[in-house]
Amino acid sequence: MDLLDQIAAKIKDLRVSYNSGEGLSQDSLAKHLKVTANTISRWETGTYRPSVVDLERISRFFGVAINSFFPSELVNDDEDENIKALLRTAKQLHPADLEELQKYAEFRKARAIYQGKTRPKAGRKGGKHK
């Protein structure tokens, strides 16, 4: 399964399992995210690629980390001195600020992973009609 297919499956899984398995319609999710139900459908089938901003909005709506859309091998980083310094500083933040910092860091990581991933354009290869 490629990255875009994995993201599509995760969006659908989050929507279907929403509210302890009660689920949420594509239309309801679309209204919450201020997109069309058709867009939700196309994200879930992998026809359309949600932007990283879309993924961030979806992750906030469902209360999951944006990194949950990506395979763990793409998300895990080795701890280095910059990370240790960030952690020392983060320990001094108010919980609400810490949560916002976490969301921002996850967004940046997701953007780095997701940048440049595209689907082929629809239509015939070669582009000429006979």
C-alpha positions as CSV (number, residue, x, y, z in Angstrom):
1,M,0.0,0.0,0.0
2,D,1.5,3.3,-1.0
3,L,1.4,6.4,1.2
4,L,-1.6,8.0,-0.5
5,D,-3.6,4.8,-0.2
6,Q,-2.7,4.5,3.5
7,I,-3.9,8.1,4.1
8,A,-7.1,7.4,2.2
9,A,-7.7,4.3,4.4
10,K,-7.0,6.2,7.6
11,I,-9.5,9.0,6.8
12,K,-12.2,6.4,6.1
13,D,-11.3,4.4,9.2
14,L,-11.5,7.5,11.4
15,R,-14.9,8.5,9.9
16,V,-16.4,5.0,10.1
17,S,-15.2,4.4,13.7
18,Y,-16.1,7.9,14.9
19,N,-18.1,8.2,18.2
20,S,-17.3,4.7,19.5
21,G,-18.1,3.0,16.2
22,E,-21.3,4.8,15.5
23,G,-19.7,6.5,12.5
24,L,-20.1,9.7,10.7
25,S,-21.4,10.3,7.2
26,Q,-19.3,11.8,4.5
27,D,-21.7,14.6,4.4
28,S,-21.5,15.4,8.1
29,L,-17.7,15.2,8.0
30,A,-17.7,17.5,5.0
31,K,-19.8,20.1,6.8
32,H,-17.4,20.0,9.8
33,L,-14.4,20.5,7.5
34,K,-16.1,23.0,5.2
35,V,-15.6,20.9,2.1
36,T,-18.0,18.9,-0.1
37,A,-19.1,15.3,0.6
38,N,-17.6,14.5,-2.9
39,T,-14.2,15.7,-1.7
40,I,-14.4,13.4,1.4
41,S,-15.3,10.5,-0.9
42,R,-12.4,11.3,-3.2
43,W,-10.0,11.5,-0.3
44,E,-11.2,8.1,1.0
45,T,-10.7,6.5,-2.4
46,G,-7.4,8.1,-3.0
47,T,-8.7,9.9,-6.1
48,Y,-7.9,13.3,-4.6
49,R,-4.9,14.0,-2.4
50,P,-5.8,16.0,0.7
51,S,-3.3,18.8,1.4
52,V,-1.3,18.7,4.6
53,V,-3.5,21.6,5.9
54,D,-6.5,19.3,5.2
55,L,-4.8,16.5,7.1
56,E,-4.2,18.8,10.0
57,R,-7.9,19.8,10.1
58,I,-8.9,16.2,9.9
59,S,-6.5,15.2,12.7
60,R,-7.8,18.0,14.9
61,F,-11.4,17.1,14.3
62,F,-10.9,13.4,15.2
63,G,-8.4,14.2,18.0
64,V,-5.5,12.2,16.6
65,A,-2.0,13.2,15.8
66,I,-1.4,14.2,12.2
67,N,1.5,11.7,12.2
68,S,-1.1,8.8,12.5
69,F,-1.7,9.2,8.8
70,F,1.9,8.1,8.0
71,P,3.8,4.8,8.4
72,S,5.8,4.8,11.6
73,E,9.1,4.3,9.8
74,L,8.6,7.7,8.2
75,V,7.7,9.4,11.5
76,N,10.3,8.1,13.9
77,D,13.4,10.3,14.3
78,D,16.5,9.7,16.3
79,E,16.8,12.0,19.3
80,D,19.5,14.6,18.9
81,E,20.6,17.7,20.8
82,N,18.0,20.0,19.1
83,I,15.3,17.6,20.3
84,K,16.6,17.5,23.8
85,A,16.8,21.4,23.9
86,L,13.2,21.6,22.6
87,L,12.0,19.1,25.2
88,R,13.7,21.1,28.0
89,T,12.0,24.3,26.8
90,A,8.6,22.5,26.3
91,K,8.6,21.3,29.9
92,Q,8.2,24.9,31.0
93,L,5.2,25.7,28.8
94,H,1.6,25.9,29.9
95,P,-0.3,22.7,28.9
96,A,-2.3,24.5,26.3
97,D,0.8,25.9,24.7
98,L,2.5,22.6,24.9
99,E,-0.4,21.0,23.0
100,E,-0.2,23.7,20.3
101,L,3.5,23.2,20.0
102,Q,3.0,19.5,19.6
103,K,0.4,20.0,16.9
104,Y,2.7,22.5,15.1
105,A,5.6,20.0,15.2
106,E,3.4,17.2,13.9
107,F,2.2,19.5,11.1
108,R,5.7,20.3,10.1
109,K,6.8,16.7,10.1
110,A,3.7,15.7,8.1
111,R,4.4,18.4,5.5
112,A,7.9,17.2,5.1
113,I,6.8,13.6,4.6
114,Y,3.8,14.4,2.4
115,Q,5.4,17.1,0.1
116,G,5.6,16.1,-3.5
117,K,3.5,12.9,-3.2
118,T,1.0,13.0,-6.2
119,R,-1.3,10.7,-8.1
120,P,-0.9,10.4,-11.8
121,K,-3.3,12.6,-13.8
122,A,-6.4,10.9,-15.3
123,G,-6.5,10.1,-18.9
124,R,-4.5,8.2,-21.5
125,K,-0.8,8.0,-21.3
126,G,0.8,9.9,-24.2
127,G,-2.0,12.4,-24.2
128,K,-2.9,12.1,-27.9
129,H,-6.4,11.1,-29.1
130,K,-6.9,9.3,-32.3
